[in-house]
Amino acid sequence: MSARRRTTRSAPGEIAIAGYARIDRDRARRIGVPEVLLAEGKTTEHLLGMLRALHRRGHGALISRPTAEQRAALERAAGDGLPVRLLAAGRLARLAGPLGVRYRGGVVGIVTAGTSDVPAAEEARALLDELGLRTEVAYDVGVAGLHRLLRAVARLERRRPQIYLAFAGREGALPTVLAGLVRAPVVGVPTSVGYGRGGAGESALNAMLQSCAPIAVVNIDAAVPAALFAAQRFARGRVAAPRGGGRARRIRSRRP
């Protein structure tokens, strides 16, 4: 068998596309969240080729961080019949069709320190909405006006979120303070808001990593990884890794 044929053969649950992409359709079953296609760095031709191949096979997809050129191409493709639409002011896109994962009911709380953090928060919210999860938001409630945060927490806690995503730039204090007020886990998402020394999210990331409260932290502007991390809590039928070489076992979701 030639090397070319070996490299283009698809593994079970994998879709190989023209030698330049291998889409992991089995990921949703294994870990509880689907593969999200990162548009950034891909050529527009490759991105559209992937989406058309998925559509022909009856699959849907989520696409993150499309460039301006890619967004324009997606809109043209939509006009030509490809069922794709832009979300969150173009920070995310959705190809219609199944994503291969189901979730039980649950609530994700989304909180931002300032209005400048809202675009990243809306990216996470749009992804969670497409996965069928409910979100409750409180925007512009940073620690510079602590009374705002306390009011927001009182309202959000009545909805009993099972996890919070806290978006903050500048000094990045919001996730630490929030984690000291709520019963659910908090994921800190530093945003590239701020200027001068430590700007563009660097100080926010460092502050969150040094938090004295028990929080998880993702990379700067990593709204999609934060949303996927939150979604895993609600996945049904996720497959656990085998122990000691045994067979994989299915995880039963339990309410926290």
N, C-alpha and C positions, 0 to 999 in steps of 0.2 A: 504494500500500500504506500502511495507517495506521501511525502511530508505535508504537501498541501492538503490532501484529503484528511490526514490525521488532524490537522489544525482547524479544519472547518467542521468536523463532526460535532454535533451537539450532544451534551450530556443530558440525562433525564431532567425535565423541567427547565431546560435552557433553550433559548431561541438564538441561533447564530444567524447573523445578517451580513451577507456579502463579504465575509472575511474581516470586517472592521468592528463588529460588535457582538457581544454575547450577553443577552439579557437574561437575568436570573429570575425566572417566573416562579421558581420553587421557594424563593426567599420568604414570601408571606407565610407559607406553611411552616417553614423551619423556625422563624423568629417572631412571627406575628405582625410584621409590617412589610409592605411591598418595596421593591427596589424603586427608588426615585431617580429618574434620569437627570443627571447634571448636564445642563446645556452648555454652560460656560466651558470654553476650551474645545468644544466640538465644532466642526464645520456645520454650516447650515444644511448642506447637502446630506451629511451623515445623520443629523438630527431628524430631518424630514424622512429620510430613508428608514430609520428606526421606527418612527411613528406610523408610517404607512404599512410597514411589515407587521407591526402589532395589530393595527386595525384590520388588516386582511385576515388575521388569525382570530379575530373576535376578542382581543384583549384591550383593556384600557391602560392608561399610564398617567403618572404625575411627572412633571418636568420642572426643575428648579433653575433659577438664575439664568433665564434666557437673555441674550444680548438684544440691543435695539434692532440689529439686523435680523436676528432670529425671530423676534416678536413680529416684525413686519412680514416675514416669510410665513409665520404661523397664521397670521390673519389672512394672507393671500390663500394659503392652503385651505383655510376654513371656508373661504368664499368659493373654492373649487370642490367642496364637498367633504373634506376631512373634518370629522367631528371633534375639533379641538378649540378650546377657548382659553383666554387669558384670565387670571385671577390675581387678586391683591395688587392692583395697579401694575400688572405685568411682571411681578416677581416670581410668579408661579403659573404653570399652564396645566390644563387637564385634557387628556384624550379620553373621550367617552368610552365606556366599557368597563367590565369587571376588573377589579384590582387583585382578586384572589384571596381576600381576607375578610373575616367578619368580626365584629366587636360586640361585646355586651354593653349594656347601658352604663354611662358614667359621665362625669363632668370634669373638664379641665379648666382651671382658673388661669386667666392671662392678665398680667398686671404690667404696666409700664411706668417708669419713673417720670418721663416727660412725653410731650407730644412728638418730639423728634424720634422717639423710640417706636412710635406706632407703626410705621411701615414694616419693620421687622416683625412686630407682633401680629400684624395682619397676615403676613406670609404664613406664620405658624397656624393662625386661626383658620385660614383658607384650607390648608392641608388637612387639619383635623376635621373641618366641615366635610371635605370630600371623602374622608374615611367614615363619616357618619357619626362622629362623636360630638357631644354637646360642649359648648364653651361658654364661660361667663367671663366678662372682661371688666377691667377698671383701668382707665387710661389717665395719664398725667397725675399720678398720686405719689410722687417721689418724696423722699425724706426731708427735702427742704421745706415742705409744708406737712409736717407729720400728722396734723389733724385730718388732712385729706385721706391719708392712707388708713387711719383708724376707722374712718367712716366707711371706706371701701371694703375693708376687711370684715366689718360687721355685716355688711350686705352680702358679700361673697360667701362667708361662712354659713349663712342660712341656706345656700344652695349645696353645701357640703361637697366641694371639689375633692377628688381623690388625688390630685396633683396640681401644683401651680407652676407656671412658667413666668419668671420675673425678668423683664427686659430693662436694662439700664446702661447708660453710658457714663461719661464723666467720672465721678468717684465710685460709681458702681455699688452704692451702699444698700440699695433696695432689697435684693434677695436676702441679705443677712437679717435685716430688720423684719422682713416678712416672715422668715423662717422662725423667728421668735414669737410670732403672734398666731400662727395657724397650725392646725393639727396634721395637715397633709405634707408630704415631701415637697420641696421647692427646688426647681432647676433654675440656676442663674444663667441668663443669656446676655453677655456683654455686647453692647452695640458700639459701632464706630462713630459715636457722638462725642464731641469734645475737641479741643485744639491745644496747641502748645505742647509743652513737655508732658508726656504720658497721654497725649490725645489719641484720637482715632480708635478708642476702645482699649488701649494698652493698660491704662490705670484701672479701668473697670474690670478687666480680666484679672489683673494681679490682685486687686482687692477681693474679688470673689474667691480666688484660690486661697487667700489667707483668711477666709471667713471663720469666725469663732462659732458660728451656727452650723449645724449639719446640713449642707446643701450640696447638690451636684452642679457642675459647671461645664458648659460647652464652649466652643471657640467663639471668637468675635463674629457677630452677625449670623451665627449658626442656628437660624430659626427652624430650618427643616430638621436637622438632627434632634433638636430639642422636642419638636412636635412628635417625631417618630419614637423617641424615648418615652414620651408620655403615653402614646398610643399603645405601646407594648403592654401596659398595665391592664388593658381592656381586651386583649386579643383572646379569641376562642380557639381552643384546639391547637395551641402552639406545641411543636415537637421539641422535647428536651434532648440534649446531647446524651449519648449512651455513657454508662458508667462501666469502667473496667472492661471495655470491649463488648459490652452487651448491646442489645437492640435498643433503638431509640424509644423513648416512652412519651406519651402524650400528657401535656400539662393540663390540669383542670383549673380553670380560672375561678378564683375566689374573690368575693368582695372584701375589701380591706376593712 
